[in-house]
Amino acid sequence: MTFFTVQRNGRPATAEDLAPLAFAGYAHFTAMQVRGNRIRGLDLHLERLHGASKELFGQALPDDRIRSLLRTALKTGPADLSLMATVSSPAGEFTVAGDDVELDVLIRTGPASSGPTGPLALAAVEHERALPAVKHVGEVAKTYFLRQAARQGFDDAAFVDRRGRLSEASIWNLAFWDGTSVVWPEAEMLAGTTMGILGRQLDRLGIPQREQEITLADLPALSGAVVMNSWSPGIPVHRIGSQPVPEAPAFLESLRRAYQAEPLTSP
């Protein structure tokens, strides 16, 4: 039998533990895929949790503490799984909390996933996330725009900021291909861990990459597009709004090679 877990600070979470979180929206998290009890880009996940905790709470738990909690959670499940680690404060929201409040870590595991196969059609939606550099909870807009996009016949939504720049998608980073280089959109967004993995491994493989402000009007000049998150280093996108995007098998292969070059690390 396969077992998954929900733990708070290294112990099985009770209803009493979960009740405050169920009715609160001031927390942040990271999501990862675990394979063989190991994780790609573990350092990036730790950096994300540390930076977001400093931003939201003014303090952060030591990396060794987070790693210990990850190890404890992984002992209860299969070698391959999905894992989400959420950091919150017992002080809750709508309060002013002091620095002496110790942060809580909630870890949930579930079945391993590789995401949809694509290609995907993305609706273009004008939206800017609050605190875009933080992977925080309580983002009703992302689910709302996803569902609105699905009602219009799209698979998901891509966000366009007030300057007309494509930034990210609902739970994805965007990346583009110009025929020779990986093009990352220049805008305020969450820098994903998979995006970070690919950035450093593309450099090591000698595959060019650059940042560029990308609007819907720029899409005809590009040769491919993908979305990515912890599920996958690249799911092809064949349309954004009304603009078709060409298939780019060489682009996808480059991203997959870069992702596979990243070593898996034990917590």
N, C-alpha and C positions, 0 to 999 in steps of 0.2 A: 504494500500500500504506500502511496506517495503522501508525504506529510508536508504541509506548509505552516507558516507561523506568523503571528503578530506579537511582537515583543516591545515592551516599554522599559528602557534602561536595562536590557538584558534579561528581563523576566517576562513570562507570558502575560500579556495585557489582559486586564479584567475590564468588566463593564464600567467600573468606577474610574479606571484609568482613561478609558476611551470617551466617556461622556463629555468632559470639557472640550476635547478636540472635535467632537461631532458637532458642536454648536459654536465653533470658533473659526476664524479665518486669518489668523496672524501666525504664520509659520512658513518655513521653506523646506525644500526637499531636493533630493537627487534620485534618479532612477537608473538602474543598470541591469545588464544581462550578465549572469554568472554562468560560466562554463567550466566544468571540472573543478568546481569550488574556487575558481579564479576569475579575475575581473580585468578587462582591458581599461587602461586609463585610470587606474585607481587613484593615482596622484591628482588627476584632474577632478575627480569626485570629491576628494578630501579638500582641495583648494576651494571648490565651489561651496561646500558646507562651511568652511572656515570664513570665507569672505562674506557670505550671506548672513551668517550669525553675527559677525561684526557690524554689518549694515543694519540689521533688524533689531539686534539685542545689545549691541555695544560690547559683546564678549563672545568667545567661541570655546568650544571644548577642544582639548588636545587631540591631535590626530591619532595618538595611541589609544585614546579612549574610544574613538569612533571605530578604529580597526578591531578592537576587542569586541565591541558590540556586533560588528559584522561577523566575526568568527563565531560568536555564540549563536547567532541566527542561522548561519549556514550549517551548523551541526544538526539541525532539526529537519533538514529537507534533503532532496536529491541533489546530485552534483550540478545539474543544469537547472536554472530557475531564473525568474525575474525578481528583482529586489528593489524596494523603495525605502529610503531612509529619510524621515521627516524630523526636523528639529523645531521645537516650540518652547515656550516658557510657561511655567505654572501660573505666572501672573496673568495670563490670558491677554485679551485685547481690550481696547477702550480704557486702559489704565496706564499710569506711568510707573514702570518697573525699575527697581534699583539694580545695580550691578551685582548684588549679593544673591540674586535668585539663580539657582543652578538650572541649566537648560535640560530639557528632556529629549530623548531620542526614541522615536517610534519606528520600528522596522517591520515591514510587511513583505513576505515572500509569496510567490505564486508561480504558475506554470511559465516555463521559458517561452519566449516569443521572438519571431523574426519579422513581424509586421506584414502588411499587405504586399503583394507582388507588383502592383501597378500595371500599366502606367496610370497615373492619376490626373484628373482634371481639377484645378483649383479655382474657386471663385476669388476674384480680387475685391477685397473689403477694406474700406478706410478704417483703420484702427491702430492705436498706439497703446501698448501695455504700460501700466504704471510700474515704476521701478523695473524697467526692461532687463537690466543686467542681473536680476535676482529671480531664481526659479521658485516663486512663492505660490502659496495655495489660494483658493478662493477666487479663481479667475473665471467668473461666470461668462464673461464675454467670449472666451475661446470655445466653450461648448455651444453657446448660443449661435455664433457665426458658423461653426461646423454644421449644426442642424439646419440653419438657414440655407447654407450652401447645398446640402443634400436635397432639400426641397426643390432647389432649382436645377437639380440634375448633376451637380458636381460631387466630387468625392470628399473635398475638404476646402478650407479657405486659406488664402495667402493674404497677408496684411500689407497695406499701403499707407505710409505715414502722411502727415499733412503737407509734406513737400513733394508728394507723389512718388516716393521711393519705396520699392519692395524691401521689406525687412525680414520677415520670417513667416511661418505658417502656424497653425493652431498649436500643435505640439511638435513642430519640426523646425529645423534650420533649412534654409534654401541654399543651393549652390548652382552655379551655371557653368557652361562650357563655351569657349569661343573658337573651338577647333584645335587649339594647342595648349590653352591654359585653363585652370580652374579659376572661376571668378566668384568671389564672395561678395554679397551685397553690402554696401557701405551704408549703414543706418543704425539707429539705436535698437538693440536686440539682445536676446540672451545668447551668449556664446556657449554652444552646446559642448558636452564632453566629446561626443563623436566628432564634431567639428574640430576640436582641439587635437584629437588623435590624428585625424586626416591631415591637418595643417603640418604637424611635425613630421609625419611619415612621408607626405608628398615631397617635402624638402629633402628628406634623406634619399628618396628615389629619383630626385632630380626632375620632378614634374613641376612645371611653372604654375604659379598661382598669384593672384593679385586681388585687391579690393577695388570695387567700382560702384558708384551710385547707379542703380538700375531702376528704370521706370518701365511702365508697360510699353511705352513707345520704343524702348531699347530692345525688346524681345526679338523682333525680326532679325536683328543683327547677330543674335546668339545662336549657338549650334546644339544646345541641349540644356536640360534642367533636371534637378533631382530634389527630393526632400530627404532628410536624414534625422535620426535620433538614436537612442540607445538600442532600438530594435535593429537598425540597418544603416550601413554607411551610404546607401544610395538607392532610393526607390524612384524610378523614372516618372517625370511629369510630362504629359503630352499637350497640356493646354493650361493657360492661365488667363482667366476671363475669357474673352473671345479670341485670344491670340494663340494659334497652334505653336507647339514647340517641337522641333525635329527629334527623332530618335538619335541617341548618341552612345552606341555600344562601347566605343573606345573610352569614353568618359566614365561609364559605369565600371569598366574593367580596371581603370586606373584607381578609382576610389576603393574598389574591393581589394586590390593588391595592397594599397596603402593601409587599409584597415587590418588585413591579415598580417601585415608586417609588425603591428603593435603587439608586444608580448602580453600574455595573460599573467597577472600577478596575484599571489595569495595575500589576503588581508593581514 
